[in-house]
């Protein structure tokens, strides 16, 4: 699948925009795991100079999204189900803390988050499903009023978008996830921090186990296609 990268205009935040564009392509699978990438190719596709591309690729490498390729250039880091499970464990702990803090304030999350999530789950747009999921959890981070939680979770979500993108293409509808989200939101609004934390930790564990299983199947299918 050819990478869908759009040309970018020169701007002071060009490195950030190149980084975001590449991360989106990696997360959505248009830059697939194992794909070789070079500064020249990316600079040409985005219509920018090599310097911001070089800096963006260095950041992507530091964050674990790309790695050195044999010979020249870089390649998109492979997906690993076991490692992703560890990421979900960390995210679950952060989410539980955020839910507990939000429940202390009896925050009522915007009902449209659930509605939009259910609508996305019934569709076929994987990006919409991921965006809706991220919007729900980000709302809980904001409701916690602890900025460090969202800052810490942001890096993990970048990696989770990759595995969600790979797995959701095979998973079909995931509306049951939004039943769990709704239960979490109700516990937060009721001020039941213990229940909210327990539900969101269980939700993260279920999501991690399911996506890891789906990812393993996807990777096996890909290997079978190569043989």
N, CA, C and O of each residue as an XYZ file, in Angstrom:
908
protein
N       0.851     -1.182      0.000
C       0.000      0.000      0.000
C       0.892      1.238      0.000
O       1.731      1.370      0.891
N       0.746      2.149     -0.959
C       1.584      3.334     -0.995
C       1.266      4.258      0.166
O       0.110      4.391      0.570
N       2.314      4.902      0.707
C       2.115      5.798      1.835
C       1.327      7.022      1.388
O       1.649      7.639      0.372
N       0.284      7.375      2.157
C      -0.527      8.540      1.840
C       0.008      9.726      2.626
O      -0.427      9.979      3.750
N       0.945     10.449      2.042
C       1.546     11.596      2.681
C       1.252     12.833      1.855
O       1.517     12.854      0.653
N       0.706     13.869      2.488
C       0.332     15.078      1.785
C       1.421     16.123      1.915
O       2.108     16.186      2.935
N       1.584     16.946      0.886
C       2.595     17.999      0.905
C       2.289     18.994      2.023
O       1.134     19.311      2.304
N       3.372     19.478      2.653
C       3.239     20.425      3.753
C       3.878     21.754      3.381
O       4.908     21.791      2.709
N       3.264     22.834      3.818
C       3.832     24.159      3.609
C       4.880     24.431      4.686
O       4.789     23.914      5.800
N       5.890     25.261      4.335
C       6.937     25.611      5.286
C       6.334     26.410      6.439
O       5.528     27.313      6.214
N       6.722     26.081      7.677
C       6.225     26.779      8.853
C       7.227     26.588      9.980
O       8.032     25.657      9.936
N       7.193     27.467     11.007
C       8.135     27.333     12.122
C       8.053     25.979     12.820
O       9.055     25.481     13.332
N       6.866     25.385     12.841
C       6.697     24.098     13.514
C       6.775     22.935     12.526
O       6.119     21.910     12.709
N       7.575     23.103     11.490
C       7.598     22.112     10.416
C       8.067     20.744     10.896
O       7.560     19.722     10.436
N       9.026     20.713     11.811
C       9.511     19.422     12.323
C       8.363     18.666     12.999
O       8.186     17.466     12.788
N       7.587     19.388     13.811
C       6.446     18.754     14.485
C       5.425     18.251     13.472
O       4.842     17.181     13.651
N       5.211     19.017     12.414
C       4.221     18.627     11.414
C       4.710     17.423     10.606
O       3.915     16.548     10.263
N       6.004     17.369     10.301
C       6.560     16.196      9.615
C       6.446     14.978     10.525
O       6.066     13.894     10.083
N       6.777     15.166     11.799
C       6.680     14.076     12.777
C       5.249     13.538     12.828
O       5.027     12.329     12.761
N       4.278     14.456     12.948
C       2.878     14.055     13.046
C       2.413     13.347     11.782
O       1.704     12.343     11.853
N       2.812     13.867     10.626
C       2.412     13.260      9.359
C       2.950     11.838      9.246
O       2.234     10.927      8.832
N       4.204     11.657      9.613
C       4.803     10.322      9.549
C       4.183      9.389     10.582
O       3.925      8.220     10.293
N       3.943      9.905     11.787
C       3.345      9.071     12.829
C       1.939      8.639     12.433
O       1.553      7.496     12.678
N       1.171      9.538     11.825
C      -0.165      9.171     11.349
C      -0.080      8.059     10.303
O      -0.855      7.103     10.333
N       0.873      8.196      9.378
C       1.020      7.187      8.329
C       1.430      5.842      8.921
O       0.971      4.794      8.465
N       2.297      5.870      9.939
C       2.726      4.635     10.605
C       1.560      4.022     11.378
O       1.335      2.813     11.320
N       0.815      4.874     12.107
C      -0.286      4.382     12.938
C      -1.416      3.802     12.104
O      -2.030      2.809     12.492
N      -1.693      4.419     10.958
C      -2.801      3.975     10.117
C      -2.399      2.855      9.166
O      -3.243      2.306      8.458
N      -1.106      2.514      9.149
C      -0.653      1.380      8.354
C      -0.256      1.682      6.935
O       0.166      0.775      6.218
N      -0.376      2.955      6.486
C       0.057      3.248      5.121
C       1.584      3.220      5.013
O       2.134      3.020      3.930
N       2.263      3.423      6.148
C       3.689      3.085      6.259
C       3.725      1.827      7.133
O       3.719      1.913      8.361
N       3.762      0.685      6.496
C       3.593     -0.591      7.194
C       4.839     -0.981      7.974
O       5.936     -0.523      7.654
N       4.685     -1.831      9.008
C       5.839     -2.339      9.741
C       6.845     -2.975      8.787
O       6.479     -3.768      7.919
N       8.102     -2.621      8.957
C       9.147     -3.154      8.100
C       9.411     -2.347      6.851
O      10.374     -2.618      6.133
N       8.569     -1.350      6.571
C       8.771     -0.518      5.386
C      10.053      0.291      5.530
O      10.319      0.865      6.586
N      10.841      0.335      4.470
C      12.066      1.132      4.481
C      11.716      2.578      4.136
O      10.940      2.833      3.215
N      12.287      3.511      4.872
C      12.048      4.925      4.614
C      13.388      5.671      4.589
O      14.315      5.338      5.329
N      13.466      6.667      3.739
C      14.677      7.477      3.630
C      14.300      8.954      3.700
O      13.170      9.339      3.398
N      15.264      9.768      4.102
C      15.042     11.215      4.166
C      14.612     11.756      2.810
O      13.682     12.556      2.711
N      15.307     11.306      1.768
C      15.042     11.834      0.432
C      13.614     11.560     -0.011
O      12.931     12.441     -0.533
N      13.172     10.330      0.204
C      11.824      9.942     -0.229
C      10.758     10.716      0.531
O       9.799     11.208     -0.064
N      10.923     10.825      1.844
C       9.941     11.538      2.661
C       9.936     13.027      2.304
O       8.874     13.636      2.173
N      11.128     13.604      2.150
C      11.213     15.024      1.799
C      10.518     15.302      0.477
O       9.841     16.319      0.324
N      10.687     14.395     -0.475
C      10.052     14.575     -1.781
C       8.535     14.466     -1.668
O       7.813     15.278     -2.246
N       8.045     13.475     -0.935
C       6.599     13.277     -0.806
C       5.930     14.437     -0.077
O       4.813     14.828     -0.417
N       6.617     14.988      0.929
C       6.035     16.074      1.708
C       6.380     17.448      1.155
O       5.871     18.464      1.627
N       7.251     17.469      0.150
C       7.668     18.732     -0.472
C       8.314     19.671      0.541
O       7.994     20.858      0.605
N       9.233     19.112      1.334
C       9.991     19.902      2.305
C      11.468     19.572      2.132
O      11.824     18.647      1.402
N      12.324     20.334      2.809
C      13.757     20.054      2.754
C      14.079     18.841      3.618
O      13.236     18.368      4.380
N      15.307     18.343      3.492
C      15.685     17.146      4.246
C      15.869     17.419      5.732
O      15.704     16.510      6.545
N      16.211     18.659      6.107
C      16.542     18.948      7.506
C      15.393     18.675      8.473
O      15.608     17.981      9.467
N      14.178     19.186      8.231
C      13.084     18.854      9.161
C      12.727     17.376      9.153
O      12.291     16.831     10.167
N      12.914     16.724      8.001
C      12.665     15.285      7.928
C      13.669     14.537      8.798
O      13.306     13.614      9.528
N      14.950     14.947      8.713
C      15.988     14.310      9.525
C      15.662     14.438     11.007
O      15.768     13.462     11.750
N      15.263     15.635     11.446
C      14.953     15.847     12.857
C      13.720     15.053     13.281
O      13.679     14.500     14.380
N      12.725     14.999     12.411
C      11.513     14.242     12.737
C      11.814     12.750     12.841
O      11.301     12.070     13.729
N      12.641     12.247     11.937
C      12.995     10.831     11.975
C      13.805     10.496     13.226
O      13.657      9.412     13.791
N      14.652     11.413     13.656
C      15.401     11.193     14.902
C      14.450     11.072     16.088
O      14.648     10.229     16.964
N      13.410     11.921     16.116
C      12.430     11.857     17.193
C      11.625     10.556     17.130
O      11.352      9.938     18.160
N      11.250     10.148     15.924
C      10.509      8.900     15.757
C      11.346      7.699     16.192
O      10.826      6.744     16.770
N      12.635      7.757     15.912
C      13.527      6.678     16.331
C      13.643      6.647     17.846
O      13.603      5.576     18.452
N      13.787      7.825     18.467
C      13.885      7.898     19.925
C      12.624      7.358     20.591
O      12.689      6.712     21.638
N      11.474      7.631     19.970
C      10.200      7.186     20.536
C       9.852      5.744     20.178
O       8.831      5.225     20.627
N      10.690      5.095     19.374
C      10.498      3.679     19.095
C       9.634      3.340     17.903
O       9.232      2.187     17.745
N       9.336      4.322     17.050
C       8.477      4.065     15.895
C       9.258      3.612     14.664
O       8.714      2.910     13.811
N      10.523      4.007     14.565
C      11.375      3.565     13.463
C      12.698      3.081     14.045
O      13.039      3.394     15.185
N      13.430      2.323     13.257
C      14.726      1.813     13.684
C      15.656      1.714     12.489
O      15.221      1.795     11.340
N      16.938      1.539     12.771
C      17.920      1.461     11.693
C      17.628      0.259     10.801
O      17.317     -0.833     11.277
N      17.734      0.489      9.504
C      17.572     -0.586      8.522
C      18.935     -1.129      8.143
O      19.921     -0.394      8.209
N      19.027     -2.392      7.749
C      20.300     -2.922      7.253
C      20.778     -2.086      6.071
O      20.029     -1.861      5.121
N      22.000     -1.637      6.131
C      22.493     -0.794      5.053
C      22.100      0.646      5.289
O      22.437      1.216      6.326
N      21.397      1.240      4.352
C      21.089      2.668      4.394
C      19.648      2.921      4.802
O      18.746      2.168      4.435
N      19.437      3.994      5.568
C      18.089      4.417      5.891
C      17.520      3.807      7.162
O      18.241      3.255      7.993
N      16.215      3.924      7.283
C      15.494      3.435      8.451
C      14.333      2.567      7.999
O      13.974      2.559      6.821
N      13.751      1.841      8.937
C      12.530      1.097      8.631
C      11.531      1.277      9.764
O      11.907      1.539     10.906
N      10.260      1.132      9.432
C       9.206      1.235     10.432
C       9.330      0.047     11.383
O       9.409     -1.101     10.946
N       9.345      0.327     12.672
C       9.536     -0.725     13.671
C       8.434     -1.781     13.559
O       7.272     -1.447     13.329
N       8.800     -3.048     13.721
C       7.791     -4.111     13.660
C       6.842     -4.045     14.856
O       7.177     -3.476     15.895
N       5.667     -4.626     14.699
C       4.712     -4.718     15.792
C       5.003     -5.958     16.617
O       5.366     -7.001     16.072
N       4.847     -5.850     17.928
C       5.142     -6.953     18.823
C       4.017     -7.071     19.846
O       3.816     -6.162     20.651
N       3.287     -8.176     19.823
C       2.108     -8.339     20.680
C       2.479     -8.331     22.160
O       1.775     -7.727     22.968
N       3.569     -8.989     22.520
C       3.958     -9.053     23.936
C       4.313     -7.668     24.476
O       3.944     -7.311     25.595
N       5.034     -6.896     23.662
C       5.418     -5.557     24.090
C       4.183     -4.674     24.218
O       4.095     -3.861     25.138
N       3.223     -4.830     23.298
C       2.010     -4.042     23.352
C       1.198     -4.341     24.614
O       0.551     -3.449     25.162
N       1.232     -5.578     25.067
C       0.543     -5.912     26.309
C       1.133     -5.137     27.482
O       0.405     -4.696     28.371
N       2.446     -4.973     27.482
C       3.093     -4.200     28.545
C       2.680     -2.734     28.472
O       2.483     -2.088     29.501
N       2.549     -2.212     27.259
C       2.085     -0.838     27.099
C       0.673     -0.694     27.670
O       0.369      0.288     28.347
N      -0.180     -1.672     27.396
C      -1.546     -1.618     27.916
C      -1.559     -1.677     29.444
O      -2.410     -1.048     30.073
N      -0.644     -2.413     30.043
C      -0.579     -2.467     31.503
C      -0.279     -1.097     32.089
O      -0.883     -0.688     33.080
N       0.662     -0.393     31.465
C       1.009      0.952     31.931
C      -0.162      1.902     31.719
O      -0.495      2.694     32.600
N      -0.788      1.820     30.539
C      -1.918      2.695     30.252
C      -3.068      2.430     31.216
O      -3.748      3.363     31.644
N      -3.290      1.163     31.559
C      -4.355      0.827     32.493
C      -4.150      1.469     33.853
O      -5.100      1.942     34.476
N      -2.898      1.483     34.312
C      -2.598      2.100     35.607
C      -2.834      3.609     35.557
O      -3.393      4.180     36.493
N      -2.414      4.251     34.475
C      -2.636      5.694     34.322
C      -4.124      6.007     34.239
O      -4.596      6.963     34.855
N      -4.863      5.206     33.478
C      -6.299      5.426     33.325
C      -7.025      5.265     34.662
O      -7.953      6.015     34.968
N      -6.596      4.286     35.451
C      -7.250      4.055     36.745
C      -7.055      5.258     37.656
O      -7.989      5.680     38.338
N      -5.847      5.812     37.671
C      -5.588      6.998     38.482
C      -6.439      8.168     38.009
O      -7.026      8.889     38.817
N      -6.502      8.351     36.684
C      -7.299      9.450     36.132
C      -8.772      9.285     36.482
O      -9.432     10.255     36.857
N      -9.295      8.066     36.365
C     -10.710      7.819     36.664
C     -11.012      8.061     38.134
O     -12.061      8.608     38.473
N     -10.102      7.657     39.002
C     -10.313      7.854     40.440
C     -10.345      9.355     40.781
O     -11.188      9.805     41.557
N      -9.422     10.111     40.195
C      -9.381     11.550     40.457
C     -10.614     12.251     39.884
O     -11.175     13.147     40.515
N     -11.033     11.836     38.684
C     -12.225     12.428     38.078
C     -13.468     12.120     38.910
O     -14.360     12.960     39.037
N     -13.523     10.913     39.475
C     -14.675     10.530     40.293
C     -14.751     11.343     41.575
O     -15.841     11.598     42.087
N     -13.615     11.747     42.089
C     -13.617     12.581     43.293
C     -14.367     13.886     43.053
O     -14.925     14.469     43.983
N     -14.380     14.338     41.814
C     -15.057     15.589     41.449
C     -16.424     15.319     40.813
O     -17.121     16.252     40.415
N     -16.805     14.039     40.721
C     -18.089     13.631     40.127
C     -18.305     14.266     38.753
O     -19.367     14.819     38.466
N     -17.294     14.173     37.930
C     -17.355     14.770     36.596
C     -18.329     13.995     35.722
O     -18.296     12.765     35.682
N     -19.193     14.717     35.023
C     -20.096     14.106     34.047
C     -19.493     14.305     32.661
O     -19.465     15.420     32.139
N     -19.019     13.228     32.081
C     -18.421     13.311     30.751
C     -19.489     13.617     29.708
O     -20.649     13.237     29.865
N     -19.098     14.292     28.667
C     -20.009     14.660     27.582
C     -20.614     13.391     26.968
O     -19.889     12.518     26.491
N     -21.929     13.298     26.984
C     -22.621     12.120     26.454
C     -22.330     11.901     24.978
O     -22.441     10.780     24.481
N     -21.958     12.963     24.276
C     -21.665     12.832     22.846
C     -20.442     11.953     22.603
O     -20.305     11.374     21.525
N     -19.554     11.846     23.586
C     -18.390     10.967     23.436
C     -18.833      9.523     23.227
O     -18.295      8.816     22.374
N     -19.815      9.093     24.010
C     -20.335      7.731     23.890
C     -21.090      7.568     22.585
O     -20.916      6.573     21.882
N     -21.932      8.546     22.259
C     -22.720      8.474     21.023
C     -21.820      8.385     19.793
O     -22.051      7.567     18.903
N     -20.804      9.223     19.752
C     -19.892      9.223     18.608
C     -19.087      7.928     18.550
O     -18.791      7.414     17.472
N     -18.739      7.412     19.724
C     -18.001      6.155     19.765
C     -18.824      4.987     19.243
O     -18.319      4.154     18.492
N     -20.081      4.926     19.636
C     -20.951      3.842     19.156
C     -21.156      3.958     17.642
O     -21.172      2.954     16.930
N     -21.309      5.175     17.170
C     -21.481      5.393     15.740
C     -20.241      4.925     14.976
O     -20.356      4.278     13.935
N     -19.058      5.254     15.496
C     -17.817      4.835     14.842
C     -17.674      3.318     14.856
O     -17.221      2.724     13.878
N     -18.064      2.687     15.978
C     -17.939      1.231     16.101
C     -18.818      0.495     15.102
O     -18.504     -0.622     14.691
N     -19.925      1.127     14.714
C     -20.824      0.491     13.747
C     -20.359      0.683     12.303
O     -20.881      0.044     11.389
N     -19.396      1.548     12.104
C     -18.899      1.821     10.760
C     -17.672      0.998     10.419
O     -17.356      0.012     11.086
N     -16.992      1.420      9.374
C     -15.802      0.701      8.909
C     -14.559      1.578      8.900
O     -13.489      1.145      8.472
N     -14.702      2.809      9.374
C     -13.586      3.743      9.374
C     -12.735      3.504     10.621
O     -13.098      3.917     11.722
N     -11.594      2.831     10.431
C     -10.739      2.477     11.558
C     -10.222      3.727     12.266
O     -10.164      3.767     13.495
N      -9.853      4.732     11.506
C      -9.351      5.968     12.116
C     -10.411      6.603     13.005
O     -10.095      7.104     14.084
N     -11.661      6.587     12.567
C     -12.746      7.146     13.370
C     -12.916      6.363     14.674
O     -13.177      6.956     15.721
N     -12.771      5.041     14.619
C     -12.863      4.221     15.830
C     -11.760      4.592     16.813
O     -12.011      4.759     18.007
N     -10.533      4.720     16.303
C      -9.396      5.045     17.162
C      -9.544      6.446     17.742
O      -9.297      6.662     18.929
N      -9.947      7.393     16.905
C     -10.104      8.773     17.363
C     -11.171      8.875     18.449
O     -11.003      9.616     19.417
N     -12.266      8.134     18.292
C     -13.339      8.164     19.286
C     -12.865      7.571     20.611
O     -13.175      8.092     21.683
N     -12.113      6.481     20.526
C     -11.577      5.844     21.732
C     -10.627      6.789     22.454
O     -10.698      6.952     23.672
N      -9.737      7.410     21.684
C      -8.781      8.344     22.265
C      -9.488      9.548     22.878
O      -9.087     10.021     23.941
N     -10.532     10.050     22.223
C     -11.269     11.206     22.739
C     -11.901     10.894     24.097
O     -11.900     11.737     24.994
N     -12.436      9.686     24.243
C     -13.057      9.301     25.517
C     -12.027      9.282     26.639
O     -12.253      9.855     27.704
N     -10.897      8.623     26.400
C      -9.881      8.517     27.448
C      -9.228      9.865     27.731
O      -8.895     10.166     28.878
N      -9.044     10.672     26.695
C      -8.472     12.002     26.899
C      -9.388     12.858     27.765
O      -8.917     13.662     28.570
N     -10.702     12.685     27.598
C     -11.661     13.428     28.420
C     -11.511     13.062     29.897
O     -11.661     13.915     30.771
N     -11.218     11.799     30.166
C     -11.009     11.375     31.559
C      -9.712     11.959     32.094
O      -9.655     12.381     33.249
N      -8.670     11.990     31.270
C      -7.409     12.602     31.699
C      -7.647     14.068     32.063
O      -7.169     14.542     33.094
N      -8.387     14.783     31.212
C      -8.664     16.201     31.470
C      -9.482     16.366     32.745
O      -9.254     17.290     33.526
N     -10.441     15.458     32.947
C     -11.304     15.536     34.125
C     -10.536     15.271     35.413
O     -10.959     15.701     36.486
N      -9.416     14.570     35.318
C      -8.605     14.284     36.508
C      -7.907     15.529     37.036
O      -7.538     15.599     38.208
N      -7.729     16.522     36.146
C      -7.006     17.753     36.464
C      -5.573     17.499     36.893
O      -4.997     18.266     37.663
N      -5.007     16.419     36.389
C      -3.587     16.127     36.607
C      -2.938     16.068     35.233
O      -3.038     15.059     34.534
N      -2.274     17.150     34.849
C      -1.716     17.253     33.501
C      -0.648     16.207     33.231
O      -0.413     15.853     32.076
N       0.000     15.708     34.267
C       1.063     14.724     34.077
C       0.522     13.396     33.562
O       1.241     12.652     32.896
N      -0.740     13.093     33.863
C      -1.321     11.836     33.400
C      -1.417     11.838     31.884
O      -0.983     10.891     31.228
N      -1.985     12.903     31.329
C      -2.113     12.955     29.870
C      -0.743     13.005     29.198
O      -0.541     12.367     28.165
N       0.191     13.748     29.766
C       1.534     13.810     29.196
C       2.175     12.427     29.166
O       2.813     12.054     28.181
N       2.004     11.672     30.244
C       2.593     10.330     30.320
C       1.894      9.363     29.373
O       2.532      8.497     28.776
N       0.571      9.517     29.238
C      -0.202      8.595     28.408
C      -0.008      8.850     26.916
O      -0.194      7.943     26.104
N       0.363     10.076     26.548
C       0.412     10.448     25.135
C       1.363      9.551     24.344
O       1.019      9.103     23.250
N       2.546      9.285     24.880
C       3.505      8.446     24.174
C       2.962      7.026     24.012
O       3.121      6.420     22.951
N       2.329      6.496     25.045
C       1.785      5.143     24.962
C       0.671      5.067     23.913
O       0.564      4.082     23.183
N      -0.150      6.107     23.846
C      -1.242      6.095     22.876
C      -0.720      6.091     21.450
O      -1.346      5.510     20.564
N       0.412      6.726     21.220
C       0.991      6.688     19.881
C       1.263      5.265     19.433
O       0.980      4.899     18.292
N       1.816      4.462     20.337
C       2.096      3.064     20.002
C       0.807      2.244     19.918
O       0.685      1.347     19.083
N      -0.149      2.560     20.787
C      -1.403      1.806     20.765
C      -2.187      2.062     19.482
O      -2.878      1.170     18.990
N      -2.086      3.267     18.941
C      -2.751      3.550     17.664
C      -2.261      2.596     16.582
O      -3.027      2.208     15.700
N      -0.985      2.216     16.647
C      -0.439      1.303     15.635
C      -1.096     -0.070     15.725
O      -1.548     -0.611     14.716
N      -1.151     -0.631     16.922
C      -1.702     -1.971     17.058
C      -3.208     -1.955     16.853
O      -3.770     -2.909     16.316
N      -3.873     -0.867     17.281
C      -5.311     -0.762     17.046
C      -5.603     -0.669     15.558
O      -6.557     -1.272     15.066
N      -4.774      0.093     14.839
C      -4.964      0.213     13.399
C      -4.809     -1.108     12.690
O      -5.567     -1.419     11.772
N      -3.816     -1.902     13.114
C      -3.592     -3.203     12.487
C      -4.694     -4.190     12.830
O      -5.139     -4.947     11.967
N      -5.142     -4.191     14.089
C      -6.113     -5.180     14.539
C      -7.536     -4.837     14.142
O      -8.302     -5.724     13.764
N      -7.906     -3.558     14.222
C      -9.282     -3.182     13.943
C      -9.672     -3.403     12.494
O     -10.856     -3.536     12.182
N      -8.685     -3.444     11.601
C      -8.994     -3.733     10.210
C      -9.557     -5.136     10.059
O     -10.240     -5.439      9.081
N      -9.267     -5.992     11.034
C      -9.734     -7.367     10.996
C     -10.866     -7.647     11.988
O     -11.492     -8.706     11.941
N     -11.123     -6.689     12.889
C     -11.954     -6.998     14.044
C     -13.442     -6.779     13.834
O     -14.246     -7.316     14.596
N     -13.836     -6.011     12.829
C     -15.248     -5.725     12.648
C     -15.756     -4.783     13.725
O     -15.017     -3.925     14.207
N     -17.034     -4.945     14.105
C     -17.653     -4.029     15.057
C     -17.130     -4.251     16.468
O     -16.873     -5.382     16.879
N     -16.979     -3.155     17.202
C     -16.477     -3.225     18.575
C     -17.384     -2.419     19.493
O     -16.906     -1.763     20.418
N     -18.672     -2.463     19.249
C     -19.588     -1.626     20.030
C     -19.620     -2.033     21.498
O     -19.932     -1.210     22.359
N     -19.298     -3.308     21.797
C     -19.312     -3.741     23.192
C     -18.329     -2.940     24.036
O     -18.543     -2.756     25.234
N     -17.260     -2.465     23.419
C     -16.283     -1.644     24.129
C     -16.953     -0.398     24.692
O     -16.591      0.083     25.766
N     -17.939      0.121     23.952
C     -18.596      1.350     24.385
C     -19.591      1.102     25.507
O     -19.969      2.038     26.211
N     -20.021     -0.142     25.686
C     -20.784     -0.478     26.891
C     -19.879     -0.322     28.113
O     -20.306      0.183     29.152
N     -18.625     -0.761     27.979
C     -17.657     -0.614     29.069
C     -17.365      0.861     29.321
O     -17.293      1.298     30.469
N     -17.197      1.627     28.243
C     -16.949      3.059     28.395
C     -18.102      3.746     29.136
O     -17.881      4.584     30.011
N     -19.321      3.382     28.775
C     -20.480      4.007     29.403
C     -20.543      3.673     30.892
O     -20.887      4.533     31.703
N     -20.220      2.451     31.253
C     -20.222      2.054     32.664
C     -19.160      2.831     33.438
O     -19.391      3.236     34.577
N     -18.012      3.035     32.827
C     -16.944      3.818     33.457
C     -17.412      5.253     33.686
O     -17.222      5.812     34.765
N     -18.024      5.838     32.665
C     -18.499      7.220     32.763
C     -19.536      7.363     33.881
O     -19.533      8.357     34.606
N     -20.418      6.378     34.020
C     -21.438      6.425     35.063
C     -20.811      6.351     36.450
O     -21.234      7.061     37.363
N     -19.812      5.501     36.613
C     -19.145      5.374     37.910
C     -18.432      6.670     38.287
O     -18.439      7.073     39.449
N     -17.815      7.322     37.292
C     -17.146      8.599     37.550
C     -18.162      9.649     37.975
O     -17.945     10.368     38.951
N     -19.271      9.740     37.243
C     -20.310     10.729     37.560
C     -20.929     10.484     38.938
O     -21.350     11.420     39.617
N     -20.978      9.210     39.339
C     -21.553      8.859     40.642
C     -20.576      9.086     41.790
O     -20.947      8.967     42.958
N     -19.335      9.410     41.460
C     -18.336      9.630     42.494
C     -17.764      8.352     43.082
O     -17.136      8.383     44.140
N     -17.973      7.228     42.407
C     -17.479      5.933     42.885
C     -16.098      5.677     42.284
O     -15.969      4.991     41.270
N     -15.072      6.236     42.918
C     -13.717      6.143     42.392
C     -13.185      4.729     42.327
O     -12.497      4.365     41.374
N     -13.500      3.923     43.341
C     -13.002      2.550     43.361
C     -13.575      1.754     42.196
O     -12.858      1.011     41.525
N     -14.880      1.916     41.961
C     -15.512      1.193     40.857
C     -14.999      1.701     39.503
O     -14.724      0.912     38.599
N     -14.879      3.001     39.378
C     -14.397      3.572     38.124
C     -12.989      3.069     37.806
O     -12.695      2.709     36.666
N     -12.120      3.047     38.824
C     -10.747      2.585     38.618
C     -10.721      1.105     38.248
O      -9.971      0.691     37.364
N     -11.550      0.307     38.934
C     -11.584     -1.129     38.642
C     -12.100     -1.392     37.226
O     -11.540     -2.203     36.488
N     -13.169     -0.697     36.866
C     -13.744     -0.910     35.533
C     -12.773     -0.512     34.424
O     -12.673     -1.198     33.407
N     -12.069      0.581     34.618
C     -11.199      1.045     33.537
C      -9.939      0.190     33.445
O      -9.379      0.024     32.362
N      -9.492     -0.351     34.577
C      -8.361     -1.282     34.526
C      -8.765     -2.567     33.820
O      -8.016     -3.088     32.992
N      -9.954     -3.081     34.147
C     -10.455     -4.284     33.472
C     -10.656     -4.025     31.986
O     -10.361     -4.877     31.148
N     -11.161     -2.835     31.671
C     -11.356     -2.449     30.275
C     -10.028     -2.457     29.525
O      -9.950     -2.956     28.402
N      -8.996     -1.911     30.136
C      -7.679     -1.873     29.496
C      -7.112     -3.278     29.318
O      -6.506     -3.584     28.291
N      -7.312     -4.130     30.327
C      -6.815     -5.506     30.229
C      -7.541     -6.260     29.127
O      -6.912     -6.971     28.343
N      -8.872     -6.111     29.059
C      -9.637     -6.785     28.003
C      -9.195     -6.306     26.624
O      -8.994     -7.103     25.707
N      -9.046     -4.974     26.496
C      -8.639     -4.410     25.209
C      -7.263     -4.908     24.815
O      -7.030     -5.266     23.661
N      -6.345     -4.930     25.781
C      -4.988     -5.404     25.494
C      -4.970     -6.857     25.074
O      -4.314     -7.218     24.097
N      -5.696     -7.705     25.816
C      -5.730     -9.133     25.485
C      -6.352     -9.368     24.105
O      -5.837    -10.151     23.306
N      -7.470     -8.675     23.837
C      -8.153     -8.863     22.557
C      -7.298     -8.389     21.389
O      -7.157     -9.092     20.389
N      -6.729     -7.195     21.520
C      -5.936     -6.656     20.424
C      -4.644     -7.440     20.226
O      -4.182     -7.599     19.096
N      -4.055     -7.933     21.321
C      -2.852     -8.745     21.183
C      -3.157    -10.025     20.424
O      -2.383    -10.448     19.565
N      -4.305    -10.647     20.749
C      -4.702    -11.855     20.030
C      -4.955    -11.583     18.563
O      -4.535    -12.351     17.697
N      -5.648    -10.480     18.285
C      -5.922    -10.123     16.894
C      -4.645     -9.778     16.152
O      -4.469    -10.145     14.990
N      -3.745     -9.062     16.841
C      -2.481     -8.689     16.212
C      -1.654     -9.923     15.886
O      -1.048    -10.012     14.818
N      -1.633    -10.869     16.808
C      -0.893    -12.110     16.558
C      -1.427    -12.808     15.317
O      -0.657    -13.324     14.506
N      -2.756    -12.823     15.172
C      -3.362    -13.454     14.000
C      -3.013    -12.697     12.728
O      -2.719    -13.301     11.696
N      -3.047    -11.354     12.811
C      -2.694    -10.533     11.651
C      -1.253    -10.812     11.212
O      -0.972    -10.973     10.024
N      -0.344    -10.867     12.197
C       1.064    -11.097     11.887
C       1.275    -12.495     11.281
O       2.082    -12.664     10.367
N       0.540    -13.494     11.798
C       0.642    -14.843     11.242
C       0.160    -14.881      9.807
O       0.747    -15.544      8.952
N      -0.941    -14.143      9.555
C      -1.483    -14.077      8.190
C      -0.488    -13.442      7.240
O      -0.297    -13.914      6.119
N       0.145    -12.370      7.692
C       1.135    -11.694      6.860
C       2.318    -12.607      6.546
O       2.819    -12.640      5.422
N       2.754    -13.353      7.575
C       3.873    -14.270      7.355
C       3.479    -15.363      6.370
O       4.278    -15.775      5.530
N       2.214    -15.834      6.486
C       1.741    -16.844      5.561
C       1.685    -16.345      4.140
O       1.967    -17.090      3.201
N       1.318    -15.071      3.975
C       1.242    -14.476      2.647
C       2.618    -14.372      2.004
O       2.756    -14.464      0.785
N       3.655    -14.176      2.860
C       5.012    -14.033      2.333
C       5.603    -15.369      1.891
O       6.455    -15.421      1.005
N       5.135    -16.461      2.528
C       5.736    -17.776      2.258
C       5.175    -18.404      0.977
O       5.572    -19.508      0.605
